[in-house]
Amino acid sequence: MTVRHIPGRVTALVSRLRRDREANVAVMFAIAAIPVLGMVGAATDYSLATRMKAKLSSGADSAAVASISQFSAGWTQAMSMTTNGPVPNGESEANDIFNGNAYCLT
């Protein structure tokens, strides 16, 4: 069969489907198409959410590592502390790095 014959065959099949009143193929197809389309939509949404979660997790990891890297503001403040406690410079630096990475992720 050549490529030229394909449109004619498709037209003939569609015509035969429209004339056929015995098997209710169109009704069965319509009923089956509803859950299939729903599953395709759910799979697309899930894959998008999973990809975004991975990107945000990667951004949070890189912000945490960068904020405590040697000679960063957080590291310098932590090294000058004499007691335990919060390190606000490191926290603000991590937030800045994460926000910069999150802007690039979208």
Contacts in CASP RR format, 6 or more apart in sequence:
PFRMAT RR
TARGET T0000
AUTHOR 0000-0000-0000
METHOD contacts of the structure
MODEL  1
MTVRHIPGRVTALVSRLRRDREANVAVMFAIAAIPVLGMVGAATDYSLAT
RMKAKLSSGADSAAVASISQFSAGWTQAMSMTTNGPVPNGESEANDIFNG
NAYCLT
1 9 0 8 1.000
17 25 0 8 1.000
17 26 0 8 1.000
52 105 0 8 1.000
55 105 0 8 1.000
56 102 0 8 1.000
56 105 0 8 1.000
58 101 0 8 1.000
59 98 0 8 1.000
59 101 0 8 1.000
59 102 0 8 1.000
59 105 0 8 1.000
60 98 0 8 1.000
62 97 0 8 1.000
62 101 0 8 1.000
63 94 0 8 1.000
63 95 0 8 1.000
63 97 0 8 1.000
63 98 0 8 1.000
63 101 0 8 1.000
64 94 0 8 1.000
66 72 0 8 1.000
66 93 0 8 1.000
66 94 0 8 1.000
66 97 0 8 1.000
67 74 0 8 1.000
67 90 0 8 1.000
67 91 0 8 1.000
67 93 0 8 1.000
67 94 0 8 1.000
67 97 0 8 1.000
68 74 0 8 1.000
68 75 0 8 1.000
68 78 0 8 1.000
68 90 0 8 1.000
69 75 0 8 1.000
72 90 0 8 1.000
72 93 0 8 1.000
73 89 0 8 1.000
73 90 0 8 1.000
73 92 0 8 1.000
73 93 0 8 1.000
74 87 0 8 1.000
74 89 0 8 1.000
74 90 0 8 1.000
74 93 0 8 1.000
75 90 0 8 1.000
76 89 0 8 1.000
77 87 0 8 1.000
77 88 0 8 1.000
77 89 0 8 1.000
77 90 0 8 1.000
78 87 0 8 1.000
78 90 0 8 1.000
81 87 0 8 1.000
END
